[in-house]
Amino acid sequence: MSERGKRTNLVHGGTKRSQWNEVSEAIFLTQGFVYETAEAAEQRFIKTGEDEYIYARYGNPTVAMFEERMAMLEGAEDGFACASGMAAVNGALTSMLKAGDHVVSARALFGSCNYILDEILSRYGVEVTFVDGAILEEWDAAVRPDTKAVFFESMSNPTLEVIDIEGVAKIAHRVGAKVVVDNVFSTPVYSKAIEQGADLVVYSTTKHVDGQGRCLGGVILGSKEDIRGVVEPYMKHTGGSMSPFNAWVMLKGLETIDLRVRAQTEGATKIAEALKGHDKLSRCIYPGSQDHAQHDLAMRQLGSGGTMLSFVLKEGKEAAFRFLNALEIVIISNNLGDAKSIATHPATTTHQRLTPELRAELGIDDGLVRLSVGIEDPQDLVEDILQALDAV
Ligand SMILES: *Cc1c(COP(=O)(O)O)cnc(C)c1O
């Protein structure tokens, strides 16, 4: 039989059935595991074999199913499931770094990622150089022989700049640095990040993987050597592991992620078309649109424009607030990747912590609205957005 397709793996991949042969994956909501004898316990602590468990912080059958299905989706050898996307970002970086190391990071980062790169790492003696992630020359100038890792969000939040994974990986690998990619906005459906040179791919599974607004989660994907040799020891001893219940929710999310993300992309494409040249907007940013500065790169790297779009209201914050308050279907929140369409005003919420100077540098205008497109009927979303713009 030929290699199975993505959708088949998303439904069946990683499934391990108990003696009851259940259809839906079982939730092993247990902290620990019973050993038949004292000798068996001793043995398991010496060497934990396949399908053997010690403690849920170290591993759990439901969590292992999720890790395997996620690794299959990403084309990675292995994965470690984390309590949240931030536990994954922190774990991917901190597990491999030590005082004296150097890191190069893109400047445009999710607020909490910025906190780890800009505040935490330096506290432990790791030097971080920030660059404009979209400019390969800046990465090239910033890497040094002691650079241990580079970090970036492959599609930046909220300005949807696409960063060239292959280009950055070539530069990083020249000095032996690991490439850590936060791939949330690209989604695991469209990602080919490992093939393109990423060493560790990190997701907040809170977003498209759950996709229905329920649980926090994260995952770190990479080679068996990196995941089991470096990431796992750090994660299992510092407590950032995923709960079995959340892993079960994420497993069910994976079953439908391909269908959802493609429907969300269809909606985003239609909304971007409807907003083209709108007189209340100074910009509409969607990587799937021909006029996006990195449209070709987005198509090469993802083959898609993704599920997110951003636009800037000419009249600034007040206009953005009037628009948000006039929406009838799209809800105001700060999550993304959900089945429900969500509008966010980054300058006053997700990116409020940044200085006005940094916001300006990153293009986070006071009139900018970020839209995470859900799976509602695209026509309803277009009408809702257009009527809310009329209300401005
Ligand atoms: C949401 C998000 C995170 C953090 O994920 P949590 O699950 O909220 O901890 C990290 N990076 C990006 C790009 C995100 O969108």
The ligand as a MOL file (V3000), in Angstrom:
LIG
                    3D

  0  0  0     0  0            999 V3000
M  V30 BEGIN CTAB
M  V30 COUNTS 15 15 0 0 0
M  V30 BEGIN ATOM
M  V30 1 C -0.8880 31.9700 20.9920 0
M  V30 2 C 0.5150 31.9680 20.5670 0
M  V30 3 C 1.5210 31.5230 21.4180 0
M  V30 4 C 1.2490 31.0800 22.8290 0
M  V30 5 O 0.3890 30.0090 22.9350 0
M  V30 6 P -0.4640 29.7000 24.2710 0
M  V30 7 O -1.0980 28.3910 23.9510 0
M  V30 8 O -1.4140 30.8260 24.4330 0
M  V30 9 O 0.4950 29.6150 25.3890 0
M  V30 10 C 2.8170 31.5420 20.9570 0
M  V30 11 N 3.1150 31.9760 19.7070 0
M  V30 12 C 2.1570 32.4080 18.8560 0
M  V30 13 C 2.5600 32.8710 17.5020 0
M  V30 14 C 0.8330 32.4210 19.2520 0
M  V30 15 O -0.1050 32.8610 18.4070 0
M  V30 END ATOM
M  V30 BEGIN BOND
M  V30 1 1 1 2
M  V30 2 1 2 3
M  V30 3 2 2 14
M  V30 4 1 3 4
M  V30 5 2 3 10
M  V30 6 1 4 5
M  V30 7 1 5 6
M  V30 8 2 6 7
M  V30 9 1 6 8
M  V30 10 1 6 9
M  V30 11 1 10 11
M  V30 12 2 11 12
M  V30 13 1 12 13
M  V30 14 1 12 14
M  V30 15 1 14 15
M  V30 END BOND
M  V30 END CTAB
M  END
